[in-house]
């Protein structure tokens, strides 16, 4: 089914089910509960999960499969955003033309940067991509101000032509009249579930992006990329030219990044040069490593992990902390709040840094490795304890989720 093996098909169907049920799965606590602070089932955050999941999936094709570490993928993210907003200004608020063009322009831009950067490998390749990204960032702020609107950011004005927008067309991003910001809320007891049009639009695209990544992983092309990562020099000695494969991986990865940038503008019709900053490139590197580089689900898990803590922990302030510990005596309450204060609110970066450090130290394979360990523990308990030693040392299959 879908050109996949039975096992891959089951895996894909599980991913589809989890993606479509996200608005329910991310609302585990009732609205009136003190733990409702940790709910993440609201449109803005769910959209970020899907969009940055796409960004990380594309980056994983380059870094996870090929072993080339790029510090410049934010350039394609910014190009995709600018492209979509320009389509809003020229044609109208329909997101489809802009998204299609963002993928094409990002591919052309990635082809240019990759053609130059891939002449080097290792740290030199990483520095070259970082240099191109910083050049793009500074050009967007200064020289290309007529195109990017500089530090103010590119946005849509009433004076823009929008030649395809009719008199009754929506005045915000939409897909043939289906407005991205529209939501439907379902109240079930103490739970309120929000089903947002924009999220499901991003979710469908994310599922397609994941499916394409799965096909690449299982294809001969994916096998070639793994071989390049394992020993590119040995491949070259066999007479095989590896550069077209690395360039193709770089372009595909850039297309994913451009699509993610276009979706950011599809949800919020504004594009700024800050999306090209080096910190945005570093963020996708963290997402991929944190989740598990070279795995299928790792980048998605890493993106969700970082965006969750960025949005949830940054909202926890001293008032919320005092509410949680109000039952304690005043002195103890103030002491506990003072202890937690550096790790929440504006200090959420510290919490994320500590968690990232713990994952790198104890789970070198990322969050996927943690899931593997739990799965092995569950299977061991179901089988009645540790298996007896195998004198023939036969290899055992790894859990499918980490492939």
N, C-alpha and C positions, 0 to 999 in steps of 0.2 A: 504493500500500500504506500502511495506517495513516492514510489521508487526506493523505499527503504526496506530493510529486513524487518521481520516480525518484532524483534526486540527493540529496534529503533523506532518502529511505529508506536509501540506501547509507550516508550519513553516520550515521544512527541505528543501523544494524546494526553499524558499526564501533565506535561508542560502547558498544553492548551487549556486543560481544565483548571489548573492552578491560576493561570493568567486571567481567565474569564471570571473566576470566583474571587479575585483579589479584593473587590470592595466588601465582601463578606468576611473573608479571612483576616483582613486587617482591622476589623472592628470587634475584637474579642471581649471588650469590657463595656458594660452599660454606660449610657451617657452621664448618669448621675453618680457614677462610681468615682472614687478618688484615683483609680487607675486608668480612667478614661484619657488621661494625659498621654498614655502610651498608645492609644489608637492611632492608626495611620491611614484610615480609609476615607480620606478627603481628597477631592480631585487634584489639587495642585501637587501633592506629594505622590499620588499614584501615577500621575503623568510623568513625573521625574523618574520614578522607578522604571517605567517602560522606555523612556527616551535615553536615559543614561545606560540602561541595559543594552540597547542597540549600539550605543557608542562603545561600550566595553566589549561586546561580542565582536565588533569589527576590529578593534585593537588587538584582540586575542588571536585573530587570524594571522596578524603580522608577528606579534611578540610570542604568543603561545605556541604557534605551529612552526614559525620560521626562525625564531630566536633573535629577531632584530628589534632592539629597544628604541622606539621613537619618542622623543620629547617634544614633538611639534604637531601632534594631531589636533590640537586646539585650533590651528589655522584652518583646517577643513570644517571644524564646527562653526567657526565664525563666517566662513564663506557661505555655508549652507543657510545660515540665518539671514545674512544680507541679501542673498538671492531671493528668498521667499518674501521678504519685506518689499523688495523692489517690484516683485510681481504683484503684490498688493497695490502698490502705488500706480503701476502702469495698467494693470488689467482689472483687478477687483480682489475681493476678499476670499475667493475660492482658493483653497489650499493646494489643490491638486497640481495646477501648472507650476507653482513655485517649488513644490517638493520634487517633481520630476526634473526641473531645471537645476535644482540644487545638487542632485545626484550627478548630473552630467558635468556641471561646472567643477564640482569637487573632484570628479574623476580626472578632468583635464589638469587641474591644479596639482593633484597628487602625481600624475604622470610626469609633470615638469619637475617637481621637487624630488620625486623618487629617482628619476633618470640621473640627477646630479648626485644625490645623497648616497645612492647605492653603489657608487664607485668606491666607497669605503665601507668598512664593517666595524663591528665592535663599538667602542666608545667614540670613535671618530664619526661613525654614522649618527650616533645619538646627538653629538654636538652639532653636526650639520643640520639635522632636523630642528633642533632647538634654535639655531641661528635663523633658519627660514621662518619659523613661527614668530620669533621676536621681530624680524623685519616686517612681517605681515601685520603684527600688532601695531608697530610704530607707524607704518604707512597708513593704516586705518585711522590713526589718531591725527596725522598731520598731512602728508602729501595727498592722500586720497579723500580728503574732507568733502569735496563735492559729491563723492559717491557714498561715503559712509557717514557723513554728517558729524565727523570728529567725535569728541568726548560726549556730545549731547546724545548721540545714538540716532539710528535711522528709524523713523516712524512715519505713519501715514497721516497726511493732512487733508483737509477738506478741499484744497485747491488741486490735489493730485488728479490726473486724468481718469483713471479707472475706467477704461473704455469699454470693458465687458460687463460692468456693473449696471444693472437695470434700476429703475426707479424704486422698485420694491425689494431690492436685494438687501440681505443682512448687512449691518454696518460693523461686523466683527468676523473673524475667521470662520469659515463654514465649508462644508462639502456639499455642493449642489443644494444649498438651503438648510442643511443639517448643521446647526450652529455648535461650535466646539464647546462653548462655555455652558451650554444647557445641561441641566441635571434633573434627575428624578429621585426623590427621597422616599424610602419605604420605612415606616415606623412599625417595629415589631417589639412590643413590650417596652423595655428600657433601651433597646438598640435602635439606632437610626442608620440605615445603609444608604449611601449616596452612589447612584449609578450615573456617571458623567459621560457625555457623548465624546468629549475630547480624549478621555482615558481609553475608551473602547476603540477609538480610531487609532491611537498610539499602540494599543495592545494588539490589534490585528496586524499592524505593520511589524511589531516586535516579534510576533509569532512567525511571520513570513521570513523575517531576518534570521531568526533562530533556525528555521527549517533550512534556509540556504546555507547557514554555517554548518549544520549537521551534514548536508550533502557534500560540502567541501571537505569536512573531516573524513568522510568515508570514501572520497574519490581518489583516483590515482594522483591527481593534482595535490591533494592533501598529503598523500604518502611522499611525494617529492619534497614538499615543504618540511615534513618531519626529517627527511634525509638531509636536507640542507642544515637544519638545526643540529642534527647529530654530528655531522662532519662534512662541512662544505668543501674543504680542501680535498678530501678523498674523492668526493663526487667530481670535482673539476679534473682530477687526475684520470678519471675514467673516460674523459673526453666529452662529458655532458656539460653544457653551458647552463649554469644555475641562475644567471642573472635575469633572464626573462621570467622565471618563476618568482623570484623575489620581487621584481617590479610589478608583476600581476598581483601578488599578495599585497603590496603597498597600495596599489590603486584601489583594490577591493576594500581594503581597510579605510582608505580615504573616502570612498563612497558611503560607507556606513557612517563615518563621522559627519559627512555633509548632510546625510539624511537626518541624523540626530539633531544637528543644528537647525535644519529646516523645520523639524517638528517643534523645537523650542519656540521658533517664531510663529508656528501654526497655532500654538497654544496662547502665546502672548505676542502680539504684533509689534515687536520692538527688537532691534538688533544693535548691539554695542560692541566696541572693540575689546571689552573685558573678557568676552568669550574666547578671544585669541591669546590671552595671557598665558604665561608658562605654567601658572598654577593649575589652569584647567587641563593642560597636558599631563601634569604630574598627578592630578586626581584620577585620571583614567588608568594610569600605571598602578596606582594604589588599589583601585577597584579590581584590576585583573589579578594582581599578586595576592591580594587579600582573599579573593574567592578561590583562586587556584588557576594559575596560568597553564594553558594547554588543555584544559578541560572544557566540556561543553557548558555546564551550568555554572562553573566558577565565576566568570565575569559578571553574570547576572546577579548571583548572590552577593558578590562584592559591591556592585553598584547599589543594590538595595540596602546593604549593611551601612554603607557610608551615608547615603541620602537619608536613611532613617535617623541615624544619630545626629546628622546635621540639622534636621528639621525638628525632631522631637526633643532632644536634649537641650537644644539652644533656647527652647521656649520655657524651660523650667527655671523659675526665678526664686528669690528668697520667700516671696509670698506663698508660692506653691509648697515649698519645703516646710514652711511653718504650718501650713494646713495639714501636711502629712504627719508631722510629729507633735501636733497640738495636744495630744493626750498625755504627753510627758511633762514632768515638772519644768518650769521656765528655764532654769539653769541648764538642765540636760538638753532641753529643746534647742536653746541658743547654741550650745556646744556642737550638737550634731549638725545643725544648719551651717555653722561655720566650717565644719569639716567637709560638707558636701558642696559648699559654695564655689570653690575653685574648679569643680569638675562639671558644672552645668552652666546654663546661660551663655555668657560670652566665653566661658572656659570649656565649652564642649570639645574644642580641638585637643585639649589635654586628655580628656577621656578617650577620644578616638585614637590618639597617639599611643596611649597605654594599651588599649585593646589591640591595636595593630601590632605593637611590639610583642604582646603575649601570643598572638596568632603566629607571627613569624618564628618565635622561639619554640613554641610547643607544637605548632602545626605547620611545618615548612611547606606542605602542599596546599595550604589555604583552608578555607572553610569546607571545601569538598573532602579534604582528608579527615576533618573532624566527623563529617557525615559517614565516611567510610568506616572509621573506627567504631562509631555507634552501631552501624549496621553489622559489623563483624561481632560485636559484643552481643547483640540481640540474637544473631544466628547461633553463637556459641551457647547461649543460655537455652535456646530452644532445643539444641542437640544434646543437652544434658552435660555440658562442661566441655573442657578443651579436648580436641580430637587427639587420638593417639598419633605418635610420630610415624611419618611415612618413610620407610627404609629406602624406597626408590626415588625419593625427592621429586615427586611429580609436581609440576606447577599448578597453582590454583587460579581460577579466573577472578579478576578484580570486579568489584561491584560496578554495574553499568553506569551509575550516576556520575562517576568520575571520568568517564571516557571523553 
